[in-house]
Amino acid sequence: MKSVKQLGSLALVLIQTTAFAAHSTKEHCDFIPKNKLNIPVGMEMNGGLTEATFNKVIDSVIGFYEPIIKSKGGKLKMNRLWKDGTVNASAERQGKTWVLNMYGGLARHSATTEDGFALVVCHELGHHLGGFPEIGSNDGNPDWAANEGQADYFATMKCFRRVFEKADNTTAISTMSVPAIVKTKCSDTFKSTNEISLCIRESMGGNDLAMLLWTLGNGGKLTAAKKPAFDTPDTKKVSTTDDSHPAAQCRMDTYFNGSICGVAYSEDFGMSDPSTGACAVEKGDTIGVRPLCWYKPKK
């Protein structure tokens, strides 16, 4: 019998061809649609995170957000499921307990980077803290969770920016191949060197995640498509806000727009007003807004 290491990438390719399941229930919000991809401890992969880095990234994010959640009447429960090969992450509510499930399988994926994984943690926190639009907003019965697009928007605009504000972001981006459009748009919004560098860093983290999503089947949309890129935004315009997982390009657009929005991370998103804490079409903004490939502006 072949070992897990011998199966390696062959098993990964075979599993990746399995169709994604439908969007998760309101009580359980997954980073990507449910899938059968599994990367156990010990599978040989080029790239991905070690267990030490997995824990370091989680610590860096929850160190900021555990007290914030407490101030809002919740208790954060972080499940560090390193040994679980599931390629996903999720958030759920259990009464006043706000749960995040971070799986080792996603962290071990070859396309997962440290900054990309930080954004995954931020995305799951975004379901709890992202505000409007929540899942169910369209039918007038919003649930506790911000929808998928809003969780992505929160990830760069509020969470990553808060966590890495005082890091040496200029050094962090020094070896990255940054597209000119990212440098230009970050420089247009921010003025200090570290702010610009942070904007670039979170934008590139969003790029890393978009490549991961594309690798996993175009973000759940199993259709032929070119790789996401900063200069090829999704041209789709939804007729109603889509609560489910957008395609990879659309999600990349959301991460990027969150990065270049100049509203402070300290200003929380509103629970019903799309303009609060955000760059918004509703107040005439054109830069850093929620992309129309998943968001339908309020009239």
VOPAGU-2260 file (C-alpha; in pm, 1 decimal, decimal comma):
REM VOPAGU-2260
SITE   aa  ch    i         X         Y         Z
SITE  MET   A    0       0,0       0,0       0,0
SITE  LYS   A    1     127,8     348,0     -84,2
SITE  SER   A    2     194,9     583,9     205,4
SITE  VAL   A    3      33,6     927,4     240,7
SITE  LYS   A    4     361,2    1087,3     134,1
SITE  GLN   A    5     380,2     868,6    -176,2
SITE  LEU   A    6      26,3     960,1    -274,2
SITE  GLY   A    7     114,3    1326,0    -215,3
SITE  SER   A    8      11,2    1557,4    -495,1
SITE  LEU   A    9    -171,7    1281,4    -684,6
SITE  ALA   A   10    -419,1    1245,1    -401,6
SITE  LEU   A   11    -449,7    1622,6    -382,3
SITE  VAL   A   12    -531,1    1652,0    -752,5
SITE  LEU   A   13    -787,4    1373,0    -738,4
SITE  ILE   A   14    -959,2    1519,0    -435,6
SITE  GLN   A   15    -962,5    1868,5    -585,4
SITE  THR   A   16   -1178,3    1746,6    -871,2
SITE  THR   A   17   -1465,1    1673,5    -631,6
SITE  ALA   A   18   -1742,1    1931,3    -661,8
SITE  PHE   A   19   -1792,6    2172,7    -376,6
SITE  ALA   A   20   -2099,6    2142,8    -156,7
SITE  ALA   A   21   -2361,9    2413,4    -125,7
SITE  HIS   A   22   -2316,6    2717,2      97,1
SITE  SER   A   23   -2307,4    2641,2     467,7
SITE  THR   A   24   -2592,2    2708,7     706,8
SITE  LYS   A   25   -2632,7    3033,4     895,4
SITE  GLU   A   26   -2504,9    2870,8    1214,4
SITE  HIS   A   27   -2173,5    2766,1    1059,2
SITE  CYS   A   28   -1978,2    2990,5     820,9
SITE  ASP   A   29   -1696,4    2831,4     620,5
SITE  PHE   A   30   -1407,1    3015,4     453,8
SITE  ILE   A   31   -1467,3    2821,4     131,4
SITE  PRO   A   32   -1758,6    2596,3      35,7
SITE  LYS   A   33   -1743,3    2252,8     195,3
SITE  ASN   A   34   -1513,1    2015,7       8,8
SITE  LYS   A   35   -1345,8    1678,2      46,8
SITE  LEU   A   36    -989,6    1798,9      17,0
SITE  ASN   A   37    -778,4    1673,2     307,6
SITE  ILE   A   38    -411,2    1738,5     377,9
SITE  PRO   A   39    -303,0    1532,9     680,0
SITE  VAL   A   40       3,4    1597,3     891,9
SITE  GLY   A   41     303,3    1458,5     707,2
SITE  MET   A   42     184,0    1505,2     351,0
SITE  GLU   A   43     470,8    1644,8     147,2
SITE  MET   A   44     381,5    1988,5      15,4
SITE  ASN   A   45     591,6    2270,1    -125,4
SITE  GLY   A   46     504,1    2569,8      87,2
SITE  GLY   A   47     235,7    2595,1     351,4
SITE  LEU   A   48     283,1    2669,7     720,5
SITE  THR   A   49     449,4    2482,4    1002,4
SITE  GLU   A   50     259,3    2417,1    1324,4
SITE  ALA   A   51     466,4    2684,2    1498,6
SITE  THR   A   52     375,8    2944,6    1235,7
SITE  PHE   A   53      12,1    2832,8    1239,5
SITE  ASN   A   54      -1,7    2909,7    1612,3
SITE  LYS   A   55     203,2    3229,3    1582,7
SITE  VAL   A   56     -36,3    3376,5    1326,6
SITE  ILE   A   57    -341,4    3284,5    1531,7
SITE  ASP   A   58    -184,7    3436,8    1844,0
SITE  SER   A   59    -101,9    3760,4    1661,9
SITE  VAL   A   60    -464,2    3809,2    1555,8
SITE  ILE   A   61    -656,5    3695,0    1862,1
SITE  GLY   A   62    -428,3    3896,4    2089,5
SITE  PHE   A   63    -606,6    4202,3    1951,8
SITE  TYR   A   64    -955,6    4062,2    1914,7
SITE  GLU   A   65   -1015,0    3856,5    2228,3
SITE  PRO   A   66   -1062,3    4170,1    2443,4
SITE  ILE   A   67   -1271,7    4337,0    2171,9
SITE  ILE   A   68   -1507,0    4039,8    2163,7
SITE  LYS   A   69   -1523,6    4042,6    2544,8
SITE  SER   A   70   -1619,2    4410,7    2537,5
SITE  LYS   A   71   -1911,5    4318,9    2312,8
SITE  GLY   A   72   -2040,1    4054,9    2553,7
SITE  GLY   A   73   -1890,9    3753,4    2382,4
SITE  LYS   A   74   -1629,6    3494,9    2472,1
SITE  LEU   A   75   -1386,1    3387,3    2202,6
SITE  LYS   A   76   -1319,8    3016,2    2164,6
SITE  MET   A   77   -1034,3    2945,3    1924,5
SITE  ASN   A   78   -1012,0    2582,6    1815,9
SITE  ARG   A   79    -659,7    2515,6    1686,4
SITE  LEU   A   80    -718,4    2200,7    1485,0
SITE  TRP   A   81    -367,3    2147,7    1351,5
SITE  LYS   A   82    -398,2    1770,5    1320,4
SITE  ASP   A   83    -724,2    1797,5    1125,4
SITE  GLY   A   84    -656,9    1778,3     750,4
SITE  THR   A   85    -969,5    1972,1     652,3
SITE  VAL   A   86    -890,5    2244,1     399,2
SITE  ASN   A   87   -1114,8    2513,6     536,9
SITE  ALA   A   88   -1181,5    2739,2     835,4
SITE  SER   A   89   -1510,3    2831,1     997,5
SITE  ALA   A   90   -1695,6    3046,4    1246,7
SITE  GLU   A   91   -2002,1    2969,9    1457,0
SITE  ARG   A   92   -2197,2    3097,7    1755,8
SITE  GLN   A   93   -2280,0    2889,2    2061,6
SITE  GLY   A   94   -2482,1    3122,8    2279,4
SITE  LYS   A   95   -2238,5    3392,2    2394,5
SITE  THR   A   96   -1939,3    3188,2    2280,8
SITE  TRP   A   97   -1792,5    3308,4    1951,7
SITE  VAL   A   98   -1615,2    3014,5    1792,4
SITE  LEU   A   99   -1338,3    3005,6    1532,4
SITE  ASN   A  100   -1221,8    2673,5    1387,3
SITE  MET   A  101    -881,2    2686,7    1221,8
SITE  TYR   A  102    -778,9    2364,0    1046,6
SITE  GLY   A  103    -426,2    2243,0     982,6
SITE  GLY   A  104    -518,3    2120,0     635,0
SITE  LEU   A  105    -570,7    2472,8     506,8
SITE  ALA   A  106    -252,1    2595,1     673,4
SITE  ARG   A  107     -52,6    2309,8     514,4
SITE  HIS   A  108    -178,8    2379,3     160,7
SITE  SER   A  109     110,0    2476,6     -66,5
SITE  ALA   A  110     -60,5    2804,9    -166,2
SITE  THR   A  111    -109,6    2921,9     193,9
SITE  THR   A  112     120,5    3200,9     310,8
SITE  GLU   A  113     162,7    3354,7     654,5
SITE  ASP   A  114     -16,4    3676,9     559,7
SITE  GLY   A  115    -280,8    3486,0     366,6
SITE  PHE   A  116    -350,8    3270,1     670,2
SITE  ALA   A  117    -374,4    3580,6     890,4
SITE  LEU   A  118    -644,8    3704,4     653,4
SITE  VAL   A  119    -829,1    3372,8     689,6
SITE  VAL   A  120    -836,8    3419,6    1067,9
SITE  CYS   A  121    -951,5    3778,0    1008,2
SITE  HIS   A  122   -1221,8    3659,1     767,3
SITE  GLU   A  123   -1367,2    3425,1    1027,9
SITE  LEU   A  124   -1360,1    3703,1    1286,6
SITE  GLY   A  125   -1535,1    3914,2    1024,0
SITE  HIS   A  126   -1838,1    3687,2    1036,2
SITE  HIS   A  127   -1870,4    3782,2    1403,8
SITE  LEU   A  128   -1770,9    4149,3    1380,2
SITE  GLY   A  129   -1825,6    4254,0    1018,6
SITE  GLY   A  130   -2175,4    4398,2    1053,2
SITE  PHE   A  131   -2381,4    4482,9     744,5
SITE  PRO   A  132   -2464,0    4304,6     524,5
SITE  GLU   A  133   -2541,9    4001,0     735,0
SITE  ILE   A  134   -2655,7    3667,3     600,4
SITE  GLY   A  135   -3030,6    3694,9     550,8
SITE  SER   A  136   -3032,4    4074,6     510,9
SITE  ASN   A  137   -3208,8    4037,4     173,9
SITE  ASP   A  138   -3513,4    3865,1     322,8
SITE  GLY   A  139   -3533,0    4098,1     621,5
SITE  ASN   A  140   -3423,8    3831,9     868,6
SITE  PRO   A  141   -3053,3    3893,2     924,3
SITE  ASP   A  142   -2857,1    3631,8    1114,5
SITE  TRP   A  143   -2565,3    3694,9    1353,2
SITE  ALA   A  144   -2306,3    3650,4    1079,0
SITE  ALA   A  145   -2178,2    3903,7     828,8
SITE  ASN   A  146   -2199,3    3748,6     483,4
SITE  GLU   A  147   -1899,7    3611,6     294,4
SITE  GLY   A  148   -1814,2    3924,8      99,2
SITE  GLN   A  149   -1839,6    4145,6     406,6
SITE  ALA   A  150   -1616,9    3906,9     604,9
SITE  ASP   A  151   -1355,7    3944,8     327,9
SITE  TYR   A  152   -1394,9    4324,2     336,1
SITE  PHE   A  153   -1348,5    4322,9     714,7
SITE  ALA   A  154   -1041,8    4101,1     685,0
SITE  THR   A  155    -821,4    4358,7     513,0
SITE  MET   A  156    -986,4    4688,0     601,4
SITE  LYS   A  157   -1030,6    4635,2     974,9
SITE  CYS   A  158    -852,8    4326,6    1102,8
SITE  PHE   A  159    -522,2    4291,4     916,3
SITE  ARG   A  160    -470,3    4667,2     934,8
SITE  ARG   A  161    -527,0    4668,4    1311,2
SITE  VAL   A  162    -303,7    4368,1    1377,9
SITE  PHE   A  163      -6,8    4478,1    1165,5
SITE  GLU   A  164     -29,1    4855,8    1202,5
SITE  LYS   A  165     293,1    4874,6    1406,9
SITE  ALA   A  166     483,4    4598,6    1228,1
SITE  ASP   A  167     780,9    4669,7    1002,7
SITE  ASN   A  168     569,2    4649,6     690,2
SITE  THR   A  169     829,9    4808,5     465,8
SITE  THR   A  170    1066,3    4521,7     537,2
SITE  ALA   A  171     781,3    4271,2     505,3
SITE  ILE   A  172     709,1    4378,1     146,6
SITE  SER   A  173    1071,5    4431,3      43,7
SITE  THR   A  174    1102,0    4095,3    -133,7
SITE  MET   A  175     753,1    4094,9    -287,4
SITE  SER   A  176     689,5    4151,0    -657,4
SITE  VAL   A  177     424,4    4420,2    -622,0
SITE  PRO   A  178     219,2    4524,3    -927,6
SITE  ALA   A  179     228,5    4893,8   -1014,5
SITE  ILE   A  180    -147,4    4929,7    -967,9
SITE  VAL   A  181    -113,7    4825,0    -603,0
SITE  LYS   A  182     166,7    5072,7    -535,6
SITE  THR   A  183     -26,6    5351,7    -704,8
SITE  LYS   A  184    -360,1    5296,4    -535,0
SITE  CYS   A  185    -205,9    5250,3    -191,7
SITE  SER   A  186      -4,8    5571,4    -238,7
SITE  ASP   A  187    -317,5    5755,9    -350,1
SITE  THR   A  188    -498,9    5668,3     -26,6
SITE  PHE   A  189    -221,3    5674,0     233,3
SITE  LYS   A  190      68,4    5912,4     290,8
SITE  SER   A  191     316,3    5772,0     542,6
SITE  THR   A  192     564,6    5510,0     428,1
SITE  ASN   A  193     444,9    5249,4     678,1
SITE  GLU   A  194      77,0    5306,4     594,3
SITE  ILE   A  195     150,0    5260,4     225,8
SITE  SER   A  196     357,2    4952,0     300,1
SITE  LEU   A  197      79,4    4807,3     516,5
SITE  CYS   A  198    -173,2    4869,3     239,2
SITE  ILE   A  199      55,7    4689,9      -5,0
SITE  ARG   A  200     113,6    4405,2     239,3
SITE  GLU   A  201    -254,7    4337,7     298,8
SITE  SER   A  202    -328,2    4369,7     -72,9
SITE  MET   A  203     -63,5    4108,9    -148,9
SITE  GLY   A  204    -200,8    3886,6     126,2
SITE  GLY   A  205    -534,5    3909,7     -51,4
SITE  ASN   A  206    -356,6    3813,2    -372,3
SITE  ASP   A  207    -214,6    3506,1    -197,3
SITE  LEU   A  208    -562,1    3403,4     -85,1
SITE  ALA   A  209    -708,8    3462,4    -430,7
SITE  MET   A  210    -446,5    3228,0    -577,3
SITE  LEU   A  211    -536,4    2968,2    -313,5
SITE  LEU   A  212    -906,0    3005,2    -392,4
SITE  TRP   A  213    -840,4    2980,3    -765,3
SITE  THR   A  214    -632,9    2666,7    -705,9
SITE  LEU   A  215    -922,0    2518,5    -510,5
SITE  GLY   A  216   -1160,2    2553,5    -802,9
SITE  ASN   A  217   -1208,8    2925,0    -863,4
SITE  GLY   A  218   -1336,9    2993,6    -513,9
SITE  GLY   A  219   -1603,8    2727,8    -532,1
SITE  LYS   A  220   -1716,6    2814,7    -884,9
SITE  LEU   A  221   -1588,8    2518,1   -1083,5
SITE  THR   A  222   -1560,3    2696,3   -1416,3
SITE  ALA   A  223   -1271,8    2763,2   -1650,8
SITE  ALA   A  224   -1122,5    3101,2   -1568,8
SITE  LYS   A  225    -791,6    3281,0   -1584,2
SITE  LYS   A  226    -598,7    3351,9   -1268,4
SITE  PRO   A  227    -718,3    3649,3   -1063,4
SITE  ALA   A  228    -523,4    3971,3   -1106,2
SITE  PHE   A  229    -537,3    4323,2    -964,5
SITE  ASP   A  230    -594,9    4480,9   -1304,7
SITE  THR   A  231    -877,0    4247,2   -1417,3
SITE  PRO   A  232   -1158,4    4313,2   -1167,6
SITE  ASP   A  233   -1474,2    4106,3   -1185,3
SITE  THR   A  234   -1726,1    4286,2   -1409,9
SITE  LYS   A  235   -2028,7    4099,0   -1277,7
SITE  LYS   A  236   -2304,4    4310,6   -1116,9
SITE  VAL   A  237   -2546,8    4128,9    -890,5
SITE  SER   A  238   -2915,5    4222,0    -882,2
SITE  THR   A  239   -2932,2    4146,5    -508,5
SITE  THR   A  240   -2653,7    4112,3    -254,0
SITE  ASP   A  241   -2508,6    3763,0    -269,4
SITE  ASP   A  242   -2446,2    3607,9      72,7
SITE  SER   A  243   -2255,1    3307,0     -60,9
SITE  HIS   A  244   -1887,9    3269,3    -149,9
SITE  PRO   A  245   -1794,2    3487,8    -449,0
SITE  ALA   A  246   -1558,5    3361,5    -718,6
SITE  ALA   A  247   -1183,9    3404,3    -665,5
SITE  GLN   A  248   -1146,8    3726,7    -870,4
SITE  CYS   A  249   -1439,4    3887,5    -692,3
SITE  ARG   A  250   -1292,2    3797,6    -354,8
SITE  MET   A  251    -955,6    3936,8    -458,4
SITE  ASP   A  252   -1128,4    4261,8    -556,7
SITE  THR   A  253   -1286,1    4274,4    -210,6
SITE  TYR   A  254    -955,7    4225,0     -29,1
SITE  PHE   A  255    -793,4    4492,2    -246,7
SITE  ASN   A  256   -1076,5    4741,7    -205,3
SITE  GLY   A  257   -1069,7    4690,0     170,2
SITE  SER   A  258    -695,2    4759,7     164,1
SITE  ILE   A  259    -724,2    5090,2     -23,9
SITE  CYS   A  260   -1022,2    5229,2     169,1
SITE  GLY   A  261    -900,6    5509,4     393,9
SITE  VAL   A  262   -1162,8    5477,3     668,9
SITE  ALA   A  263    -998,4    5398,6    1003,0
SITE  TYR   A  264    -999,6    5040,7    1129,7
SITE  SER   A  265   -1119,4    5176,0    1466,4
SITE  GLU   A  266   -1452,1    5281,5    1312,7
SITE  ASP   A  267   -1673,6    4973,3    1330,6
SITE  PHE   A  268   -1895,7    4875,7    1041,5
SITE  GLY   A  269   -2262,4    4954,9    1091,8
SITE  MET   A  270   -2522,4    4687,6    1154,4
SITE  SER   A  271   -2770,9    4832,2     904,9
SITE  ASP   A  272   -2611,2    5141,9     751,8
SITE  PRO   A  273   -2366,5    5045,7     473,0
SITE  SER   A  274   -2190,0    5382,3     497,6
SITE  THR   A  275   -2081,7    5347,4     859,8
SITE  GLY   A  276   -1716,0    5252,8     890,9
SITE  ALA   A  277   -1681,5    5186,0     518,9
SITE  CYS   A  278   -1607,4    5335,1     181,2
SITE  ALA   A  279   -1953,2    5320,6      26,1
SITE  VAL   A  280   -2124,1    5383,7    -304,6
SITE  GLU   A  281   -2418,8    5505,8     -98,6
SITE  LYS   A  282   -2222,1    5814,0      12,2
SITE  GLY   A  283   -2060,0    5876,4    -324,8
SITE  ASP   A  284   -1728,0    5696,2    -275,8
SITE  THR   A  285   -1560,4    5542,3    -580,2
SITE  ILE   A  286   -1244,3    5400,0    -420,2
SITE  GLY   A  287   -1233,2    5109,0    -176,6
SITE  VAL   A  288   -1603,7    5023,4    -195,2
SITE  ARG   A  289   -1768,0    4681,5    -166,0
SITE  PRO   A  290   -1743,2    4525,0    -515,2
SITE  LEU   A  291   -2062,9    4497,8    -716,2
SITE  CYS   A  292   -1979,4    4138,2    -806,8
SITE  TRP   A  293   -2135,2    4039,9    -472,1
SITE  TYR   A  294   -2284,4    4362,0    -327,4
SITE  LYS   A  295   -2597,0    4547,6    -436,4
SITE  PRO   A  296   -2589,0    4903,4    -294,7
SITE  LYS   A  297   -2884,8    5030,4     -95,9
SITE  LYS   A  298   -3090,2    5292,9    -274,3
